[in-house]
Amino acid sequence: MQADACPGAAAAVEDWDLMFDAVKARLRAAVTSGDPSNAMAGTVLECVGALDLLHQMLEQQRSRI
């Protein structure tokens, strides 16, 4: 995929940490801010866990370069 085909592809690698952290924080806030009957909370938190793992893998890959 070309960088101009996907606007996010042009983001600097250093910005990825900020984007990962922002998405994870937003997802956590969505399920922990009030409504205890949120049926999607478990699924959303699983997604946050997957993003955490991807973020860690990215950091490990960067350290090898």
DAURBEL-V350418 format. One line per field, one symbol per residue. ss: DSSP state (H for helix, E for strand, C for the rest). phi: phi as a letter, one per 40 degrees, with the letter a starting at -180 (. if undefined). Layout:
BEGIN
ss = ???
phi = ???
END
This chain:
BEGIN
ss = CCHHHCHHHHCCHHHHHHHHHHHHHHHHHHHHCCCCCCCCHHHHHHHHHHHHHHHHHHHHHHHHC
phi = .cdccbdcccccdccddccdccccccccccbbbhccccccdccccccccccdcdccccccccccc
END
